Amino acid sequence: MEGIGLILIIILGVLFVIFATSKLNLHPFLSLLIAAFAIGILSGSPLSEVVEAVNSGFGGLMGGIGLVIVFGTIIGVILEKSGAAFRMAEVVLRMVGEQRPQLAMSAIGSIVSVPVFCDSGYVILSSLKKALAKRAKVSIASMAIALSTGLFATHTLVPPTPGPIAAAGNIGAENYLGTVILFGIIVAIPVIIAGYLWAMKAGTQIEVEGEHEGVYDYETVLKEFGDMPSTLKSFAPIVLPILLIGWSSIITFAGWSGAFFDVFLFLGSPVVALLVGVLTAFTLLPKFDEETLSEWIGIGIKEAAPILLITGAGGAFGSVISSTNVAELIKGVAGNEILSGILFIFIPFVIAAALKSAQGSSTAAIVITSTLIAPLLPQVGVEGAVPLSLVVMSVGAGAMVVSHINDSYFWVVKEFSGMSITQAYKAQTTGTLIQGVVAIVVTSILWFMLA
C-alpha cells in the first residue's frame, strides 16, 4: 500500500496504541506489538517480512541499550536500599542551605532522579521533605512541588534514566550518549528552576489539611534511617559512569588515538560505563549475602523488565513502519519547510505531549514517540550528535506535558503530600505543563543556534 492509505494505517495504529493503553488499560508492550503486526499486515507487506521486521526491531534495540537499562535500574535500587539516595539528599541540603528548603528539595530531586525512578525517589524523600517543611516553617505543598518537579526534570531528560536512553537508542544516538547527557543537563537546569519558581508561587498559597501532624523532626528522620554510606560512596555510582561516558565522547570528538585512549573508549562505552557503576555500587552494600547480592539486584532486574519490553516493542513498531513504503512518502515531503526547518523540533514534542497526556506514562510516551519519528530523521537530514541529542530533548519535553490522573506519579505526589485532587491539579499538573513548555523553548533555542 502507498500514499494516503499507508499514512492512514499508521495513524490508526498510533491511535490504537493510545486508546488501548489509556482506555482499555492494556500494557503498552502488547498494544505496541499488536499495532506493529496490524500495520505490517494491513500495509500489504509479505507476512514473513512482517515477522522479520518485528523480530529484528525488538532484538536490535535490545542489543544496543538493553543492558544499559538493566544496569541503570540496578544502580537505582542499590542507591535506594542502601540509604545512599538519602545521603545525597542530606549533602545537597547542606550545600544549598536549610534557609532555602524549596530550592534544596528541587536540587535533591534532580540529582536523585538520575538513577532512581521519580516515583520511588519521591517516596524515599517524602519524610525528609515533611521534616524540612516543619523545621523551616514553610508549606508542605511548596516542598512537594519543588521535590516533584526536580525529580521530573531529570527523569525525562538526563540519561542514565531509562526513558532518555531508550529514546537515544531508538533514533540511533546510542553512540552519542555523552552529548545527550550534556544537553540533558543544560536543558534540565532551567526546567528545574521553573519548577522551583512555580513551587514558590503556587505552593505557598496551598494549605494542606493537617500538614504537620505526625511529622518527625529533621534529626529524628536521619536517626530513624540508620547508618548511611559516605558521601563519596553515595555519589560514585552516578558520577563515575557519567564521567567515563563524557571523557569517551571528548576522545571521539578530538580524534585521539592510541592504546591509552582505546582503554578509555572501552570504559566509556555506555554498557561498560554503567557496569562500572554497578560494581561501584557494590561498595554501598551493608553486607554481602543473599538479600543484597540476589534480592536487591533481582528487584532492579524486575523494575527494568517492563521498560525493556516496552522499549523492545517500540523498536519492533518502528521497524515495521520503516519496512513499509513510508520512507518514500517522507522523502516526498522532506523538502517541506516545516519538516526541514526550525519548526521540525516541535514535531516530537507535540507527539510526545499527546501520548503523555493520553496514557500517563512518560517513559512509554518517550519510547513510542522516538520510535515514530526515527524513520523521519534521515530523510530530513537530522543526523550527528548535537541534532539527535536535541531531538531526544524535544521528546523528553513533550513527555512532561502533563502529569494528571492517569499518571501514577500524580497519585504518588498527591498521596505523599496530602494534597486534595484539586490542589494536586493546580500544583503538579500545572507545574509539569510549565516545565514542558520551558524545556521545548530552551531546546528550540539550542536547535536554532547549533543544529
C-alpha positions in Angstrom: 0.0 0.0 0.0 1.2 3.5 -0.8 0.2 7.2 -0.4 -2.6 8.4 1.8 -3.8 4.9 2.6 -0.5 4.0 4.2 -0.4 7.2 6.2 -3.9 6.5 7.4 -3.0 3.0 8.5 0.0 4.3 10.5 -2.2 7.0 12.1 -4.8 4.4 13.1 -2.0 2.2 14.5 -0.9 5.1 16.7 -4.4 5.9 17.8 -4.9 2.2 18.7 -1.9 2.4 21.0 -3.2 5.5 22.7 -6.7 4.1 23.1 -5.6 0.6 24.2 -3.2 2.0 26.9 -5.4 4.9 28.1 -8.9 3.4 27.9 -8.5 -0.4 27.9 -5.6 -0.3 30.3 -3.7 -2.7 28.0 0.0 -2.8 28.8 2.0 -0.7 26.2 4.1 -3.8 25.4 1.2 -5.7 23.9 -0.5 -2.6 22.4 2.7 -1.7 20.5 3.2 -5.3 19.3 -0.4 -5.7 18.2 -0.2 -2.3 16.4 3.1 -3.3 14.7 1.6 -6.6 13.3 -1.6 -4.8 12.2 0.3 -2.1 10.4 2.6 -4.6 8.7 -0.3 -6.8 7.6 -2.7 -4.0 6.5 0.1 -2.2 4.6 0.3 -5.3 2.3 3.8 -6.4 3.4 4.6 -10.1 3.0 3.8 -11.9 6.2 7.3 -13.3 6.5 8.7 -9.8 6.2 6.4 -8.5 8.9 7.6 -11.2 11.3 11.2 -10.5 10.4 10.7 -6.8 11.0 9.2 -7.3 14.4 12.0 -9.7 15.5 14.8 -7.6 14.1 13.4 -4.4 15.6 12.9 -5.9 19.0 16.2 -7.7 19.1 18.2 -4.9 17.5 17.2 -2.3 20.0 17.7 -4.7 23.0 21.2 -5.4 21.7 22.0 -1.7 21.8 20.6 -0.5 25.0 19.1 -3.4 26.9 22.0 -3.9 29.3 22.3 -0.2 29.8 18.7 0.0 31.1 19.2 -3.0 33.4 22.4 -1.7 34.9 20.8 1.7 35.4 17.9 0.3 37.3 20.2 -1.9 39.5 22.2 1.1 40.5 19.0 2.9 41.4 17.8 0.1 43.6 21.1 -0.1 45.4 21.2 3.6 46.0 17.6 3.4 47.4 18.1 0.3 49.6 21.5 1.3 51.0 20.5 4.8 52.0 22.8 6.4 49.5 20.0 8.4 47.9 19.1 9.8 51.3 22.8 10.6 51.9 22.9 12.5 48.6 19.9 14.5 49.7 21.5 15.4 53.0 24.7 16.6 51.3 22.8 18.7 48.8 20.7 20.2 51.6 23.9 21.2 53.5 25.3 22.8 50.3 22.1 24.7 49.4 21.3 25.6 53.0 18.3 24.9 55.1 17.2 28.6 54.8 16.2 27.8 51.2 14.3 24.5 51.7 12.3 24.6 48.5 15.5 25.2 46.4 17.2 22.4 48.3 14.3 19.9 47.5 14.4 20.9 43.8 18.2 20.2 43.7 17.9 17.0 45.7 15.1 15.7 43.4 17.0 16.5 40.2 20.1 14.5 41.4 18.3 11.5 42.9 16.1 11.0 39.9 19.0 10.5 37.5 19.4 6.8 38.6 16.2 6.4 40.6 12.7 6.5 39.1 10.9 9.7 40.1 8.0 7.7 41.8 10.5 5.9 44.0 12.6 9.0 44.6 9.5 10.9 45.8 8.6 8.1 48.3 12.2 7.9 49.6 12.5 11.6 50.2 8.9 12.2 51.4 9.8 12.0 55.1 12.8 14.4 54.6 10.5 16.8 52.7 8.0 16.9 55.6 10.6 17.2 58.3 12.3 20.1 56.5 8.9 21.8 55.9 8.2 21.6 59.6 11.7 22.8 60.6 11.7 25.8 58.2 8.0 26.5 58.8 7.1 26.5 55.2 4.1 24.9 53.5 4.1 21.2 52.6 2.7 22.0 49.2 5.6 24.2 48.2 8.1 21.5 49.3 6.0 18.8 47.5 6.0 20.8 44.2 9.7 21.6 44.4 10.6 18.0 45.0 8.3 16.5 42.4 9.3 19.0 39.6 13.0 18.5 40.4 12.6 14.7 40.2 10.5 15.0 37.0 13.0 17.2 35.1 15.9 14.7 35.1 13.6 11.7 34.8 12.6 12.8 31.3 15.8 14.5 30.1 19.0 13.0 31.6 20.5 9.6 31.0 21.0 7.0 32.5 17.3 7.4 33.3 15.7 4.6 31.1 13.4 6.9 29.1 16.1 9.2 27.5 18.4 6.2 27.0 15.6 4.4 25.1 14.9 7.4 23.0 18.6 7.7 22.1 18.7 4.1 21.1 15.5 4.3 19.0 16.8 7.3 16.9 20.3 5.9 16.5 22.0 8.2 19.1 23.3 5.5 21.4 26.9 6.3 20.4 26.4 9.9 21.3 25.2 9.3 24.9 27.8 11.7 26.3 26.3 14.5 24.2 22.8 13.5 25.2 23.8 13.7 28.9 25.4 17.1 28.3 22.3 18.6 26.6 20.1 16.9 29.1 21.8 18.7 31.9 21.8 22.0 30.0 18.0 21.8 29.3 17.2 20.4 32.7 18.6 23.3 34.6 16.1 26.0 33.5 13.4 23.4 33.8 14.3 22.7 37.4 14.4 26.4 38.1 10.9 26.8 36.5 9.6 24.1 38.8 11.2 25.8 41.8 9.6 29.2 40.9 6.2 27.5 40.5 6.6 25.9 43.9 7.3 29.3 45.4 4.4 30.9 43.6 1.7 28.3 43.8 2.8 26.0 46.6 3.0 28.8 49.2 -0.7 29.5 48.6 -1.8 25.9 49.1 -2.6 24.8 52.7 -2.7 21.0 53.1 -5.0 19.9 55.9 -3.1 18.6 58.9 0.1 19.0 57.1 2.4 18.9 60.2 0.6 16.2 62.1 2.7 13.1 62.8 5.8 14.7 61.3 9.1 13.9 62.9 11.9 16.5 63.4 14.7 16.5 60.8 17.2 15.0 63.2 14.7 12.2 64.1 14.2 11.3 60.4 18.0 11.0 60.0 18.4 8.8 63.1 15.5 6.5 62.0 17.1 6.0 58.7 20.1 4.5 60.4 23.8 4.4 59.2 24.2 5.8 55.8 27.1 5.4 53.3 29.7 8.1 53.0 29.3 11.0 50.5 31.9 9.7 48.1 30.5 6.2 48.0 26.9 7.5 47.6 27.7 9.7 44.6 30.3 7.5 42.9 27.8 5.1 41.1 26.2 8.0 39.3 29.2 10.3 38.8 31.7 7.7 37.6 29.7 6.4 34.7 28.8 9.9 33.5 32.5 10.9 33.7 33.6 7.9 31.7 30.9 8.4 29.1 31.8 12.1 28.9 35.5 11.5 28.6 35.0 8.9 25.9 32.9 11.5 24.0 35.7 14.0 24.2 38.2 11.5 22.9 36.0 10.6 20.0 35.3 14.3 19.2 39.0 15.2 19.4 40.0 12.2 17.3 42.7 11.0 19.7 44.1 7.5 19.2 46.4 5.1 20.8 46.3 2.3 23.4 45.7 4.7 26.3 42.7 6.3 24.7 41.4 3.0 23.5 41.1 1.9 27.1 39.0 4.9 28.0 36.9 4.4 24.8 36.2 0.9 26.1 35.4 2.1 29.6 33.3 5.0 28.2 31.0 2.8 26.1 27.6 3.0 27.8 27.3 -0.7 28.7 30.8 -0.8 30.3 30.4 2.6 32.0 27.1 1.5 33.6 28.6 -1.9 34.6 31.4 0.0 36.3 28.6 2.0 38.0 27.1 -1.3 39.2 30.4 -2.6 40.5 31.0 0.7 42.3 27.5 0.5 43.8 28.6 -2.8 45.4 30.7 -0.8 47.8 27.4 0.6 49.2 26.1 -2.9 50.2 25.9 -3.2 54.0 26.8 -6.8 53.7 27.4 -9.4 51.0 24.6 -12.0 51.3 21.6 -13.4 49.5 19.5 -10.4 50.4 21.8 -7.8 48.8 23.5 -9.8 46.1 20.4 -11.6 44.9 17.2 -9.9 46.2 18.3 -6.2 45.7 19.7 -6.9 42.2 16.6 -9.0 41.4 14.4 -6.1 42.3 16.4 -4.0 39.8 16.0 -6.5 37.1 12.3 -6.7 37.8 12.0 -3.0 37.6 13.9 -3.0 34.3 11.7 -5.7 32.7 8.7 -3.6 31.8 10.9 -0.9 30.4 12.8 -3.4 28.3 9.6 -4.9 27.0 8.1 -1.5 26.1 11.4 -0.4 24.5 11.7 -3.6 22.5 8.1 -3.5 21.4 8.7 0.1 20.4 11.7 -1.0 18.3 9.5 -3.6 16.6 6.8 -1.0 15.9 9.3 1.3 14.4 11.0 -1.4 12.4 7.6 -2.4 10.8 6.9 1.2 9.9 10.3 1.5 8.3 9.8 -1.7 6.3 6.8 -0.1 4.5 6.9 2.5 1.8 6.6 5.2 4.3 10.2 6.2 3.6 9.2 7.2 0.1 6.4 9.3 1.4 8.7 11.0 3.8 11.2 11.8 1.0 8.4 13.4 -0.9 7.7 15.9 1.9 11.2 16.2 3.3 11.7 19.5 1.4 8.8 21.0 3.3 9.9 24.0 5.3 8.1 22.7 8.4 9.8 19.3 8.4 13.3 20.5 7.5 13.4 23.9 9.2 13.4 25.3 12.7 9.8 24.1 13.3 10.8 20.5 13.0 11.9 20.3 16.6 8.3 20.9 17.7 7.0 17.7 16.0 8.5 15.2 18.5 7.3 17.5 21.3 3.7 17.6 20.1 3.6 13.8 19.6 5.1 13.0 23.0 2.8 15.5 24.7 -0.3 13.9 23.1 0.9 10.4 24.1 1.8 11.5 27.7 -1.5 13.3 28.3 -3.5 10.4 26.8 -1.9 7.4 28.5 0.0 8.8 31.5 3.4 7.1 31.4 6.3 9.5 30.5 8.6 6.5 29.7 6.0 5.0 27.3 5.5 8.3 25.6 9.2 8.8 25.1 9.7 5.3 23.7 6.7 5.4 21.4 7.4 8.9 20.1 11.1 8.2 19.4 10.0 5.1 17.6 7.6 7.0 15.4 10.0 9.8 14.4 13.1 7.6 13.9 12.3 6.8 10.2 11.7 10.5 9.6 15.1 11.8 10.8 17.4 10.6 8.0 15.0 11.9 5.4 15.0 15.4 6.7 18.8 15.4 7.3 18.8 15.2 11.1 22.0 13.3 12.0 25.0 13.7 14.2 25.5 14.1 17.9 24.0 17.6 18.5 20.8 17.4 16.3 20.0 13.9 17.6 20.6 14.9 21.2 18.2 17.8 20.8 15.6 15.5 19.3 15.8 13.5 22.5 15.3 16.7 24.5 12.2 17.5 22.4 10.8 14.1 23.1 11.6 14.4 26.8 10.0 17.9 26.9 6.8 16.5 25.4 6.8 13.6 27.9 6.4 16.2 30.7 3.1 17.6 29.4 1.1 16.9 31.5 1.0 14.7 34.7 -2.6 14.2 35.7 -5.0 11.4 37.0 -3.9 8.7 34.5 -0.2 9.1 35.7 0.9 7.1 38.7 3.4 9.8 39.6 0.5 12.3 40.0 -1.0 10.0 42.6 2.3 9.4 44.4 2.8 13.2 44.7 -0.8 13.7 45.8 -0.9 10.9 48.4 2.5 11.5 50.0 1.9 15.3 50.2 -1.7 15.1 51.5 -3.0 17.5 48.8 -6.5 17.1 47.5 -7.1 16.3 43.8 -7.9 19.9 43.1 -4.8 21.1 44.8 -2.7 18.4 43.0 -4.1 19.6 39.7 -3.1 23.1 40.5 0.3 22.2 41.8 1.5 19.1 40.0 -0.4 19.2 36.7 0.2 22.9 36.0 3.8 22.6 37.2 4.6 19.8 34.7 2.9 21.9 31.9 5.2 24.8 32.7 8.2 22.6 32.8 7.4 21.0 29.4 6.9 24.4 27.8 10.2 25.7 29.3 12.0 22.6 28.1 10.8 22.9 24.5 11.6 26.6 24.4 15.2 26.0 25.6 15.5 23.1 23.2 14.3 25.1 20.2 16.7 27.9 21.0 19.6 25.4 21.1 18.3 23.9 17.8 18.2 27.3 16.2 21.8 28.1 17.4 23.5 24.7 16.9 21.6 22.3 14.7 
